[in-house]
Amino acid sequence: MFNDTFLRACRREKTATVPVWFMRQAGRYDADYRAIRERYSLVEICEHPEVCVEVTKMPVEKLGVDAAILFSDIMIPVGAMGLPFEIREHVGPIIATPIRHERDVERLEVFDAKEKLPHVLQTIERLASELTVPLIGFVGGPFTLASYMIEGGPSRDYLKTKQMMVARPELWQKLMDKLADMVIRYAGEQVQAGAQALQVFDSWVGSLAPSDFVQYVKPTMQRIFAGLQPLGVPLIYFGVNTGELLGEFATTGANVIGVDWRVPLANARQRVGSDVALQGNFDPAMLFAPAAEMKRRAIDILQQGTKDPGFIFNLGHGVKPTTDIAALKYLVDVVHEFDVNRGV
Ligand code: 1CP
């Protein structure tokens, strides 16, 4: 039996139970994942469909979540565009030759995944035929991808990124356009291969003032979601620290808006209106709280989230590597036991 609760909630249809999945649900907190990582790097996992399928399925089998998310990274397509990166342990993506000049942007290739990332499409095809829950494909948002490409790695203040944005707006737009073309094409290929929903991870776009988001990023997001809409799958837009941007997020064309724990869901709903579904927003740090406290907080989120149709339970950001897998399982059970009709 195929469990389509997640897809129905994305479309703001009524569901008997609230669907739940977790950002970064495949990863370090799990001993089996760590054992696989002893033998393969993150990129190597992505290059081996049989391993990548196994890693993607793990959280579905172990936690009972209602959706799988392709095991990959937002940087994989950046490599395929011709900008090499490495994932450094305990740091994140590092780019030795960051984007500085117009020629660096011109050189980036809007690639064909069948040619450059065939293993990703093979992984998706296998997952689509084997999974009993929907598969979420994903891409990075252009701002977040640009931040790694310009800074050369993780950043606290995005100084070089914001500097390019305001000092060289034409070059910035050229980069946004290139990344948007890539995102539309690559996400489309993921759906063709069998992905049933798409999430755009724009993790760091919340570092922008709303007026800068509107001027320098939003038009690109509108173009992306308009380009993806014909695929007919739910489109999710997520970023961290985006409280002040939520109203703008709701008019990008995304169908589902991810919310972090800094904004109560009831407030988020006021900011986004009633045309989109919401996803979130359990604080990942609260997976370290006593069970009763976890439950109290989850019920509070569920009560706020289910006031309107279209709610998907998730964390406000990714699972922390030191999380106890038992806490994740417990949270899934609490969500599934919640009675939508009675609100308890
Ligand atoms: O092997 C490891 O454990 C290294 C850690 C790791 C993992 C597990 C990295 C390096 N990437 C991943 C996989 C990954 N990345 C997934 C897997 C699917 C899942 O189970 O959810 C996903 C969805 C991503 C997406 C991703 N990569 C984002 C967006 C989501 C988010 O967490 O904000 C970002 C910002 C990245 C960049 C990245 N890759 C890896 C790290 C540690 C980071 C973040 C670095 C930073 O803080 O800037």
Residues whose N, C-alpha, C, O or C-beta is under 5 A from the ligand:
A	BS01	1CP	F22 M23 R24 Q25 A26 G27 R28 L42 I69 L70 F71 S72 D73 I74 I87 V91 G92 P93 P154 F201 S203 G318
